[in-house]
Amino acid sequence: MKLKKYRMPHDEYIELQEYPTSEDKTKDNDEIRSEVIPPLVEKLKDLHLRLNAEEKNGILVVLQALDAAGKDETISYIFSNLNAQGLKTTTFGKPTETEQKHDYLWRMQPAIPARGEIGILNRSHYEDVIAPRIHGGLEPGDFPEGEDEDSIWNIRFRQINDYEKYLYENGIHVVKFFFNMSKDEQKDRLLERMKTPDKNWEFSFSDVEERQHWDEYQQVFEEMLNGTSTSYSPWYVLPADDEWHSRRLVTAIMIDLLERLDPKFPEITGEDKDKLKEYIDKLEKE
């Protein structure tokens, strides 16, 4: 599988519509779910265990999309299989009153994984270059001197890139997934949630209300992806109409990153190795 074709380039502008929302893989859902994903998850689990044991690098995973695109399900079906001790999940909503008194990246710090951990952001700091563009809400203190609501976004893109480079240079690798869903597919998924009593809890009336801004969101997403996909912190654009195919891609991309990091279990050497042998003999003689 060529993962590179899902990776947003960092040196040219790409229109979001160039990325398909479907690759006609929905018909393969059963096969992907039962035969393809399980061995991939097992491989991911082993690599995550090695990452956790080595404590050299951490990974921050960004899941970004409109409602019903598949973020929660990716966490449930893929990441929940990993060792809980080396995993942390943070969901970002509307900034609290306390968070609004700080710079917009301030609330990110508790969500950053330690070395050896995978941290998952269900929505993220990218909300601060998405929602305010659609609904407003920036305060006077949010603008550098001489800037306004037209120029602030490129500044924030640069700030986010600098922040993610800082994380990268300190051993925290940021990988970002954008779930590219069609308007028709979202409609079908929202209707399913609304018509199925056991899924009503997943539905919010605001999900439907936000659809009136669909075209605005697509333009904002396109600018965000182009402005913040870097060589060290890339965006991957997933064909989110194909839900199980997208989950396979997330798993494969995570495996690819971890294999490049090549984590290893620590080896016991020197005096500790001699002490280990001594304690093995001691226990075996009990």
N, C-alpha and C positions, 0 to 999 in steps of 0.2 A: 504494500500500500504506500503510495507516494504522499507523505504527509506535507511535503513542501508546498503543494498546491493550495492547502488550506491556510498557509501562513501569510499574513499581510506583509507586503514588502515595506522596508523602511526608507527606501530611496526613490520611490515614485508614487504618484497619486493614483489610487485605484477607486473607481466608482463601486459602491456597495452592490449595485445591481449586477455587476460582473460575477459575483459569487452566487451560486444557485442556492435556493432555499431547500431544494430536494434533488437527490441523485437517483430517484426511483428505487430506493432501497426499502421502503416500507413493506413491500411484498416479502422481503427476506427477514422480517422481524423475528419470527419464531426461530429460525436458524441462527441468527446473530445472538439472540438472547440465550439460547440453550447450548449452542455448540461453539460459537466464536468467543463470546465475552468471558465465560468461566476460566479458560486457560490463561487469557490475558490478565484477568484479575489476580490469578494465582501468581503470575510473574510479577505483577505490580506489588503484591503483598510481600514477596521475597525482597524486592529492591527497596521497598519502604522500610522493612525490618533492618536491612543493612544500613540504610541512611540513618535510622534511629540509633543504631548501635555505634556507628562511627562518629556521629555528632560533629561533622565537619561542615556540612552544608544544610541549609533549610530551603524549602520551596513554598512560595506564596502563590496560590491558585486563585485567579479572578474569574468569576462566573457572572457574565453580564448579558442582560436581555430584557425584552418586554415580558409581561406576565404570560404564563402558560407555555413558555418556550422550552422548558425542560431543565432548568437549573436545579430545582429541588429533587427531581427524579435522578439526576446525575449524582447528586450527593447520596441519595438513598441506595441506588443500585450499584454504584462504583466505589465511592470513597468510604462508605460505611463499612465496607469489608476490610478496611485496613486496621492495623493495630491502634486501638483507641489512645494508648499512651503517647503515640507520636503523631496525633492528629488533633487539630483544633478548628472549629468552624465558627465564623462570625457573620451575622446577618446585619446589613446596614439598612436602616430606614431613614425617615426624615430626621434631620439633626435635632437633638434635644436643645433645651434652653441653655444648658451648660456648654454643649458643644458649639453653639452659635457664638459664644463669647470667646472662642479660640479660633486660630487659623483652621482652614478646612481640612488640612491633613493631620491635625492634632489627634483626632479620634482614631486614626489608623494604628497608633503605636501599640495598644493592647492586643491588636489582631495579628501583629507580626509574629511569625513562628520562630521558635528558638532553633539553633542548629540541631539537626536531627529530626525536626518536625516538618510536617506538611500542614500549612495553614490554608483554609478555604474561605474565600469571601463570597458570600451569596449576596450579590450586589456589592458595591465597593466605593472607594474614593472617586470612582468615575461618575457616580451620581452627581457629584458637584460640578461636572461639566456637561451634564445632561438635563436634569430636572430644572435648574434655574433658567436654562435657555428656552424651555417650553413654558414655564409657569412664572418666571421671575422670582423675586425673593432675595436678591443680593442686597446687602446693607452698604451704606457709604464706606464703612471701614474695610469692605472686601476689595476695594479698588486701590491699586497703587496710584500715587499722585500722577495726574495727567491722563489716566486711563478711564475707559467707560465700558458700557455693556457690549460694545462692538469689539473692542481690542482685548478685553480681559481673558477671552478663551484661549487665544494663542499663548498668552502668558501662563495660564494654568497648564496648558499642555506641556510647556517647557518646564514648569515647576514639577509636574508629575514625572516627566522623563528624568529630571535630575534626582528626584526622590528615589525612583526605582533603580537608577544607576548607583546611588548610594547604597541601597540594599544589596544589589548585585556585587558591589565591591567589598561588601562585608559578609559575603557567603550566603545571602538569601536570594534565590533565583525566582524571578517573577514570571509566570506563564499565564496568559490571559485568553479566555475562551468567550467569543461572542456567538450567541445562538441566533442565527439568521433565519427567522421564521416568516412565512408569508402571512398576509392579512387573512386569507381564506382559512388557513390552517388554525390560526389563533381563534377565529370565529368558531370553528368546529370544536376546539378544545374547551373554550369557554362555555359553549352550549352544553357540552357533556357534563361539565362541572355543575351547571345550573339545573340540569334535568335529572341528575343522579343524586338522590338524597345523601348517600355516603360520601359524596364529593362536594356537597354544598359548602363545607367548611373551607375548602380551597378557594372559593370564589369571593370576590369583593366587587361591589357595584362600581367602584372606581376603575376596575379592569375594563369595563365597557365604555365608561366615560372617556378614558384615555385614548380609545380608538379614533376619536375625532381628530386627534393630533398625529395620526399615523405618518403622514407625509413629512411633517416636521421632525418627528423622531428619526425617520430614515436619513434625513439630511444631517441631523446632529450626530447620529451614529457614524455616518460616513466620514465626517470631519474629525471626529474623535479617534476613529481607528487609524486614519492616515496621520493624524498629528501625534499619536502616542505609540505606534508600533515601531520598536527599535530593535537593533541587532541583539541587544542584551535582554530585552523584555518584549517579546513579540506577541501580537494578537493572532489567534487562530479563528477563522470564520467558519462556523459549522453549518451544514445544511440541516437546520433544526426541524424541518418538517418530517425528516426521517429520524424519529426519536432514538431507536436502538442503534442505528448507524452512527448517530452523533455521540452516543455513549461509548461506542467502540472507538471512535476517533479520539475522544478525551483520554481513554485508557491507553491507546497506542502512543499518543503524544507524550503522556506522562512517562511511559516506559522509555521512550526515546530520550527524554531529558535525563532520567535517572541513569540510563546506561552510559550516557556521556559523562555524567558525574562519577560513575563507576565507584559507588560506595562499597566498602569492604568491612567485614567483621574485624574488630581489633584483635591483634595477636598478642598473646602473653609471652614476654621475653625476659631474659636476665634472671634476676633474683626472684621475681614473681613466678617464673616458670618452674624454678626449683622448689619454691614454696607450694605451688600447685601440686607437684608430684608428691611432696611430703604429706599434704592434706588428703590426697587420693589414697595413699598408703594407710594413713591414719583411719579414714572412714572404712576402708575395706577390711581392716583388722578388727573393727568393732564386733 
